[in-house]
Amino acid sequence: MTLAYPEGFDLDPECMATAKQAADESGAKLGIVHDIKEAAPDAHVFYAKSWMSFSLSAAQLKVRDHDLQKWLADDALLDLGDKYVKFMHPHASGSQP
């Protein structure tokens, strides 16, 4: 499994330790990359994460949002995945487009 996330947005250390332990116990490999297109080829599942912040100023949010544009999951990114790639989002519902 490959996890891709922007530099500076490290995931919870406790969750990462649990994931590493599960990978080790199952014989799987857990890779981490900071380039979404590096993780995309032949991916079976894209699981989106929101990088929302309530602690940044409006100016900081503008810069951060600009930097995160390359992390948007669009058709071009999904086309790099497996033929039957799945897209999952933690806030997806039947009411969203």
C-alpha positions in Angstrom: 0.0 0.0 0.0 1.2 3.5 -0.8 0.1 6.5 1.2 0.4 9.8 -0.5 0.0 13.1 1.3 1.5 16.6 1.1 4.8 17.3 3.0 4.0 18.9 6.3 0.7 17.1 6.6 2.0 14.0 8.4 -0.6 11.6 9.6 -1.2 10.7 13.2 1.9 8.9 14.5 -0.2 6.4 16.5 -2.3 5.5 13.4 0.9 5.2 11.3 2.5 2.9 13.9 -0.6 0.7 13.8 -0.6 0.6 10.0 3.1 -0.2 9.9 2.6 -3.1 12.4 -0.3 -4.5 10.4 1.7 -4.3 7.3 4.7 -6.0 8.9 2.5 -8.8 10.4 0.8 -9.4 7.0 3.9 -9.3 4.9 2.6 -6.2 3.1 4.7 -3.1 2.3 3.7 0.4 3.4 5.2 3.2 1.4 4.8 6.9 1.8 5.2 9.4 -1.0 4.6 13.2 -1.2 3.7 13.2 -4.9 0.1 12.2 -5.7 1.1 11.3 -9.3 3.8 8.9 -8.0 1.2 7.0 -6.0 -1.5 7.0 -8.7 -0.3 4.5 -11.4 -2.3 1.3 -11.1 -3.8 2.3 -7.8 -6.9 0.3 -6.8 -8.4 2.8 -4.4 -8.0 6.5 -4.0 -9.2 7.6 -0.5 -9.5 11.4 -0.3 -8.7 13.3 2.9 -9.7 16.8 3.7 -6.9 19.2 4.6 -9.3 21.7 6.1 -7.9 23.9 8.9 -9.7 26.0 11.4 -6.5 27.5 12.8 -5.1 29.3 9.8 -5.7 32.9 8.9 -7.4 33.8 5.6 -4.1 34.7 4.1 -2.5 31.5 5.2 -5.5 29.5 3.8 -5.1 31.2 0.5 -1.4 30.2 0.2 -2.1 26.7 1.5 -5.1 26.1 -0.8 -3.0 27.2 -3.8 -0.3 24.7 -2.8 -2.8 21.9 -2.5 -4.4 22.3 -5.9 -2.1 19.6 -7.2 -3.7 17.2 -4.7 -7.2 17.4 -6.1 -8.6 14.1 -7.3 -9.8 14.6 -10.8 -10.5 12.4 -13.8 -7.0 12.7 -15.1 -5.6 11.4 -11.8 -8.1 8.6 -11.6 -7.2 7.6 -15.2 -3.7 6.8 -13.9 -5.2 4.2 -11.5 -6.3 0.6 -12.2 -9.0 0.0 -14.8 -11.5 -0.6 -11.9 -10.2 2.1 -9.6 -12.5 3.1 -6.7 -12.7 6.6 -5.3 -13.6 7.0 -1.6 -14.2 10.1 0.4 -15.0 10.4 4.1 -17.8 12.9 3.5 -19.3 11.3 0.4 -23.0 10.9 0.3 -25.8 10.4 -2.2 -26.5 14.1 -2.2 -23.1 15.2 -3.4 -22.3 15.4 -7.2 
